[in-house]
Structures are given as C-alpha cells and as structure tokens.
Amino acid sequence: MAVRPLFIPNEEFVGVTEKLIDFQWFPGLSASQKKRSIEALHSVVHKLGYKRVLEISSKSEIELGVNLSAFNLKIKTRKYGKEFTVETAFQGSKVFERGGPYKDLFGLDSRAAKKDIRLKESGNLVGFEFFGKKFPLIPRTYFYDWIYINALHRNVSLSDEVKSYQCFTDIEFNPKKSINCQAHAVALYLSLFNLELLEGALESPESFLRFTKEHYDNQRRNIGVQDSLV
C-alpha cells in the first residue's frame, strides 16, 4: 500500500484541499508499473465521487497530464524573451549558502538541470532569485507555485483543457520526501481562476502572495525536507 495526496481546488476561497489516498502500490520503475499504480490510485478517487481526475506527471496516460509536467511545461520571460521549462527555471533560481543562483542551468534540459552537482554541494537552500527578483523560502511552495502558475496561464491551450477536471494527482510526489508539487500548483491555479482572482494575483509576485496568503498559512508541509521536485 501507498499514500498520495489528491489535490482539489477550493471554490469558496483561495486554496487547495488535500486528501490523503491509500491505494495499492505496484513497485518497480517501469512505465507499466507506474500505470498500474496510477490506475489503483484513481480507482479509489473515483469511489470518493470524483470522476474527472487528472494525473499530472510524465507518467500520465493522458497527453495533457504529460504536457503539464514541470519537466515539459515551458515559460517564456516577457522581458528577456528566453524560454525554458518550469523545472529548469526552478532549479536555476535556487540560492544556497555557498552559491547560486546557477543561471546557466536555464540552458539545460530539465533532467540535466535537476542533477547538476552544485545543487547538492552548495550548502543549505536559503531562497530563490529569478531574473533579479528575490523570493523567500517561506511560504514553502510560494516560488514554485508562482512560476508554475505563470507558465500555465501563458499556455492558453493547456490552461483551457485543465479547466474540465475536478482534481489532480502526481504519482511521483511523496509528501514525506518532497514539498513542491505540480498537481498542487494546478489546483491552486483553478481555485484562483474559478474565483475570478487569477489576473489580479499574477500582476506581480507580491500580488500573488497577497491573494494566496491565507492558503499558505493553512498549508502543511514537512519543514524538515529540502525543497525539491521529484
């Protein structure tokens, strides 16, 4: 057995409801084993009454879910005209005690950026810096959510498709080991959109934090875990 969160957009106020789902786990790294685990997870979710659930990861059986993976979803900066994935933007923005941000990671693919040895050898993570804008570690998922939701909003075809789903999963996200999650970010995006607050929230990083502050105050993440994306 395994436990993974189900992320549900709140419709009455900004935020995400997380339900921990117990389901049968199929061990192994093969795509077929991941598929079986996802099917088992979604089977439980369906029994809870949620029929439109989307797996968001590179293991998703639905193309939309694969495209929404942080390894694939791209963001293009308006000011500099540069394009890179959410994953490379996240990794390349990390600031450590003894180095960073390592902006050269923006030029790598997602997997290469995540595996860069400097991310392991530069001491504790102390914050983020994205094109001169600094972000704190607290709230724990603030920077990741901000950059992911900006990327999703600018990919109109993807953001339109995702609006037909009720809730989201990420089979690779283990809340005991990681903090940031793409499925959570999508659910938060929909909460802001459904409450007609999205445009205001994306005016600036400060606006985003102001609109989401109550959600982050209520959010629970293991503060002993280094920020990462599995």
N, C-alpha and C positions, 0 to 999 in steps of 0.2 A: 504493500500500500504506500501511497504518497499523498502529499498535501500541496495544493497550489491555490493561489487566490483567483477568484472571479471578480473582475472589476466592472462595476455598474455605475453609469453616470447618474448623479443626483439631479432631479428635475425641479426640486423646490428651492434649493440653494446651491451655491457653487461647491462642488466636491465630488468625491468618488466613494461609493460603498464597496468595501472589500469583504467578500465571503470566502472563508477557507473551505475548500472542497477536498474531501477524502475520496480517493479513487484508486483503482488497480494500476500499478506501475509495471511497465514491461522494460526491464533493464536491457542495456545494450546501446551502442552508438549508431546502429544502422538506421536508415530512414524508415524502414518498415516497423522497427520497434518504437520509434518516436510517433509514428502514425497510430499505432495501436494504443499508446498512452494517451494521445490526444483524443481519440475516439472514446476511450474509457472516461476521460475527464468530461467531455461534452455530454456523454450519456447521463452522467449524474446531474449536470447542469440542466439538461432538458427535463429531467424528472422534477426539478425545482420550479418548472414552469417557464423557463427562458428558452424560447425556440430559436431566436436569431442571435447565435453566439459566434464570434469570430476569433480564431486563433491567429495571433499576430506574432509571427516569427518566420525564420527561413524554413521551418519545418511544416508550415501550414499547407494544407491541401488546397486552399483557395488562393488564387493568384494575388488577390487584394491583400491577404494576410502576409504573403511573402514580400510584396512591394512596400508594405508598411513597416517591415523590419528596419531597425535603425541602421543595419548594415547596408540597406538598399535605398532607403528614403533619403533624398538629396535636398539640400538647402543651398540657395544662391544668395549671396550678400548683395544688397542693392547698391551699397556704396562702392564696393571693390569689384563687383561682378564675378567673384570667384564661386565655384560650385564644388561641393563635397558632401559626403554622407553625414547624417546626424552622428554616427559613431565616430568618424574621424574628427568632426568638429568638437565632440565631447572630449575625446582623448587628447586632442591637440590644445585644448583650453585649460587643462589641469595645471595647477600651480602647486609645487611641493616646497618643502623646507629648503631643499638644496637644488632647485632648478625649476624650469618651466615658466610660462607655457612653452611647449615644444611645437612651435608653429609649422615647422617643416613636416609634421605629421599630416597636415591638411592635404599634402600632395600624394599621400599613400592611399592604398585601398583600406577598407575597414579592418580586415583581419591583421594586416601588417601594422597598422597604427595601434591597434589594441595590444599587440605583442611586443611593441618596442621596449627594449630592456630598461630604458631610462625611467619608464613609468613604475618600475619595481625598485629602482636603486637611487631614487632622489629623496628619500625620506617620507614623512607623513604628508598627506594631502592637506593643503591649507586653504584652498579656494580655487576659483576659476577666473580666467581672463579671456574674453572673446573680442578680438579686434579693439583692444583698448578699454573695453567695458569690464569692470570687475564684479564678480558675483561671490557671495559668501557661501560657506558650507551649510549654513542653517538658514532657511529650511532645507532639509536633507535632499529633496528632489527638485528644488526650485530651478536650478540652472538647467538640468536635463529636461524638465517639463517645458521650460520656456523655449529652449532651442528646438525641441521636437515639435511642439505645437505650432511654432512659427513655420517650420518646414512643411508640416501637414497642411496648414492654411494656404500656403502658396502653391501646393499641388492640388489644383481645383478638382481634377477628375477623381483623385483618391479621396479627398475630403467629402465629395458628394456621395461616393459609394458607401463610405463608412457610416453615413447617417441612417442607413437602413437597418443597422444592427443594434441590439439591446445591450449587449455586454461583451466582454473581451477576456481572453486568456493568453498566457505566454508560457508554454510548456517548459521553456528553459529557465524561467525566473523562479528561483528558490528564495523566499523571503528570509530564510535563515542564513543565507550566504551573500545576498545582494540587496541593494537599496533601490536603484533606479529601474524602472520597468516601462517598456514601450506600450504595453496594454493599459497600464495606469494612465499614461500620458494621453492616449486616445480617448479614454473615458472622461478625463478632465476636459479635453477639447470639446467633447459633445455636451458636457454639462454647461460650459461657458456658452456654446452655440445655442443650445436649447433655451437658455435663459436670456438670450439676446445681449450678452455681455462680452462676446468674443472680440469685437472690433475695439472696444474700449480697453480691454485687457492687453491687447497687442500693440497699443500705442507706444509703449516703452517697457523695459524690464521693471521699472518702478511701478507702472500701472498694473502690470501682470501680478506683481507681488501684492499690491493693494487689493485686487479683486479676489485673490486666492488665499489671503492670509488666514481666514477662518478655517479653511480646509487644511492648511498646513499645521495650524495649531492643534487640530484634531487628529492629524495623521500619526500613525505609529510605524516606526522603522527601527530596526536594530542599530542603535547608535555606535555599537562596537565594531561594526563592519565597515571596511573601507569602501568608499563609493566605487561601484563598478557596474558594468552591464554584462551579464552572462549571455 
